[in-house]
Amino acid sequence: QVHRAGGVARAALRRVRRFAPPEGPQVRAVAGGLLLRREAGDPAGCARAVQPRRRDHRADAVLAVAPRHPSALWRDGRAARDARRGGVRAAARRSRGGLPRAEDDAARDTSETRPETRPSQAAITPKTRMLILCNPSNPTGALLPRAALEGVAAVLRRHPQVVVLADEIYELIAYDEPHVAFATLEGMYERTLTVNGFSKGAAMTGFRLGYVCGPHGAIKAMAKVQGNNTSCPSSIAQHAGVAAVTHAHGAFAEAATANFRRKRDYVVGRLRGMAGVSCPVPQGAFYVFPTVSAFYGRTAPSGAAPHDSTSLCDYLLREEHLALVPGAGFGAPGCVRISYATSMEALQEAMDRMERGLAKLCK
């Protein structure tokens, strides 16, 4: 709270009210310096750009990097959902005919929150130009450790035409294993666009500010796309971002992660105590992704008979006023997504309502 307020107050006192250049110079140098230190890269070989939203970077990257008739391979449910909603897919279409291809780990990720370690060779074609990798993952909370990432890199070394879009927005929220930046792996720095932002680790959701670090040529092309699509990020938000990049690591991040861990353990414990629900323990982010398919086809006293994740979420919303996210939107129709980024009191009430609602469904 203090670092955000301080950054905004200083910007307001300086009367920062004008348009900023599309690449976002206020936060660019500080964020880029942090990434370069973390990734042990060469400052001369990396450029940075700043966006109003992290999601815009993903669309800009497809437009800027992929040539005619590209395909993008996604490796996490969130990227799959964005593509289906039109973000990445629309960008690929605007890039003259390309389409994302599904290598959707969320659909397989029902017993353990760790996706397959390698993209399948069959999924990569001569037209594939981009691998979209979210680590830690939304919606599963999976965290790929270094060994798993090395497996992905080993496959990519046989496909030099593929650029990696590494969405690492949840990097500061990792529990039992440290987060490893994909760009730190041998040979991956020069072909990786690392996307990050301030909504998760710095809890600045309302500022809508993100950034990307990557090779000069790719960033320059993305800046051209960005300047015509979304113009520039807010100057005041950039100053708040500078304060967050400077102060949101270390003790702040450790305290936030400890808080999330307590909430994760509580929610997982409650879910595992509900008959018919199975739930792995996520290793990152602030989501759980339990399997609830045992309740499909059952009937409640009200007559409601959920048959998939969407109808089950609709049932819980109507019966218990509990809002969950259907797993179908992530390619996992047997699951629902639950965020524990709220107060413990709200989580206790939510778990009570979920348990009560599911108990009403008779076989």
LINHUZI-V643413 format. One record per pair of residues at least 6 apart in sequence whose ideal C-beta (glycine too) atoms are under 7 Angstrom apart, sorted by the first residue. I is the first residue (numbers start at 1). GAP is how many residues later the second one is. If there is no record, write none. Layout:
i-><I I>
gap-><GAP GAP>
This chain:
i-><3 3 3 3 4 4 4 4 6 7 7 7 7 7 8 8 8 10 11 11 11 12 16 16 16 18 19 20 20 20 20 20 21 22 22 22 22 22 23 23 23 24 24 24 24 24 26 26 26 26 27 27 27 27 27 27 28 28 30 30 30 31 31 31 32 32 32 34 35 35 36 36 38 39 39 39 39 40 41 46 46 47 47 47 47 48 48 48 48 49 49 49 49 49 49 50 50 50 50 51 51 51 51 51 51 52 52 52 52 53 53 54 54 54 54 55 55 56 57 57 57 58 58 58 58 58 58 58 59 59 59 60 60 60 60 61 61 61 62 62 62 62 62 62 63 63 63 63 64 64 64 64 65 65 65 65 65 66 66 66 66 66 67 68 68 69 69 69 69 70 70 70 70 70 70 71 71 71 71 71 71 71 71 72 72 72 72 72 72 73 73 73 73 73 73 73 73 73 74 74 74 74 74 74 74 75 75 75 75 75 75 75 76 76 76 76 76 76 77 77 77 77 77 77 77 77 77 78 78 78 79 79 79 80 80 80 80 80 81 81 82 83 83 88 89 89 92 92 92 101 102 103 103 103 104 105 105 106 106 106 106 106 107 107 108 109 109 109 109 110 110 110 110 111 112 113 113 113 113 113 113 113 114 115 115 117 117 117 118 118 118 119 119 119 121 124 124 128 128 129 129 129 130 130 130 131 131 131 132 132 133 133 133 133 133 134 135 135 135 136 136 136 136 136 136 136 136 136 137 138 138 139 139 139 139 140 140 140 141 141 141 141 141 141 141 142 142 143 143 143 143 143 145 145 146 149 149 149 150 153 153 156 156 157 163 163 164 164 164 164 164 165 165 166 166 166 166 166 166 167 168 168 168 168 169 169 169 169 169 170 170 170 171 171 171 172 172 172 173 173 173 173 173 173 173 174 174 175 175 175 175 176 177 179 181 182 182 183 183 183 190 192 193 193 193 194 194 194 195 195 196 196 197 197 197 198 198 198 198 198 199 201 201 202 202 204 204 207 207 207 208 209 209 209 209 212 260 263 263 263 264 264 266 266 267 267 267 267 267 268 268 268 270 271 271 271 271 272 274 274 276 276 276 277 277 278 278 279 279 282 286 286 286 287 287 287 288 288 289 289 289 290 290 291 291 292 292 292 293 295 295 295 295 296 296 296 296 297 297 298 298 298 298 299 299 299 300 300 300 300 301 302 304 304 306 306 308 308 309 309 309 309 309 309 309 310 310 312 313 313 313 315 316 316 316 316 317 319 319 320 320 320 322 322 322 322 324 324 324 325 325 326 327 327 327 327 327 330 340>
gap-><240 241 244 245 200 236 239 240 237 232 233 235 236 237 228 231 232 229 224 225 228 224 219 220 223 217 213 6 212 213 215 218 211 201 204 205 209 210 26 27 200 25 26 208 209 214 209 212 213 216 23 184 211 214 215 218 20 22 212 215 216 17 180 214 14 16 181 211 159 178 7 10 143 142 144 145 150 144 148 167 168 167 169 172 173 163 164 165 171 162 163 170 173 174 177 159 161 183 188 6 159 160 175 179 182 156 157 178 181 155 157 115 141 143 156 27 32 174 138 153 155 24 29 30 74 107 109 137 28 29 32 162 165 166 169 104 132 161 10 26 29 30 33 68 28 31 32 162 154 157 158 161 64 65 98 153 156 26 29 32 63 64 62 28 29 27 28 29 58 22 25 28 57 59 60 27 28 29 30 54 56 57 58 16 20 28 29 58 60 28 30 46 50 51 55 57 58 59 6 9 26 28 29 30 58 28 30 40 44 56 57 58 29 30 57 58 61 62 27 29 60 61 62 63 253 254 255 56 60 61 9 53 55 22 24 26 250 251 248 249 6 6 17 12 10 11 6 7 8 22 229 16 17 20 227 10 11 33 34 224 225 226 224 225 8 6 31 33 223 181 222 224 225 169 168 27 28 29 167 169 170 176 28 27 29 31 34 35 33 34 37 12 33 36 34 35 38 31 34 32 33 34 32 33 35 25 31 33 33 35 31 32 33 34 49 33 8 9 33 6 7 34 37 38 43 147 148 149 148 147 149 148 150 191 198 142 147 149 141 142 143 144 146 147 148 140 141 31 34 36 140 141 32 35 34 31 33 36 35 32 35 6 8 30 28 30 18 24 27 28 29 28 30 16 17 26 27 28 29 28 13 26 27 28 26 27 28 30 31 30 114 115 8 25 30 29 81 85 27 28 84 87 111 112 113 109 110 82 86 108 109 107 106 105 13 6 10 6 9 11 25 22 19 21 25 18 19 20 15 17 14 15 12 13 14 6 9 11 43 46 6 47 52 42 46 36 40 30 33 34 29 24 28 29 32 10 26 77 81 84 18 76 78 81 21 71 73 80 84 11 13 20 81 6 8 17 19 7 81 84 18 19 82 13 15 12 13 9 11 6 53 54 55 50 51 52 50 52 38 46 48 45 46 43 44 20 43 44 41 11 17 63 66 10 11 12 16 8 10 7 63 64 65 6 62 63 15 19 60 61 59 17 11 15 6 9 20 25 17 18 19 24 25 26 27 16 18 24 11 13 23 42 6 8 38 41 6 38 41 33 36 37 28 31 32 35 12 13 14 11 12 10 6 7 8 9 10 7 7>
